[in-house]
Amino acid sequence: MLKKSTLVIVLLSLVYCQFTKAQKADELNSQPPKAMQEFRAAWIATVANINWPSKPGLSTAQQQQEAIDLLNLLQRLNFNAAILQIRPQADALYKSSLEPWSYFLTGAQGKAPDPYYDP
């Protein structure tokens, strides 16, 4: 039969081992997993022409050039995603049977870009 002091030492050792295992598990779980790639996005606001296009009623070519310039800037800044707001104000920056073309795109709500393109 084990002496009381030996039994206490064994029990304390077991408790300590369990505690350190739990502590190590907590440390592992507290660190987020390393991401293989970051999501570095920019929101491109179209409402009130905040980011794109710079003003309503620009020509198709001007709108497209502004979009290319903006995307090139984001690429130079190492962004890997661009989120374009396509429904700025109960309207749309694309052909829709539910919502009219956006005023912020053409300068007149319901008017498609001319010459036509899909932003």
Secondary structure, 3 states (H helix, E strand, C coil): CCCHHHHHHHHHHHHHHHHHHHHHHHHHHHCCCCCCCCCCEEEECCHHHCCCCCCCCCCHHHHHHHHHHHHHHHHHCCCCEEEECCCCCCCECCCCCCCCECHHHHCCCCCCCCCCCCC
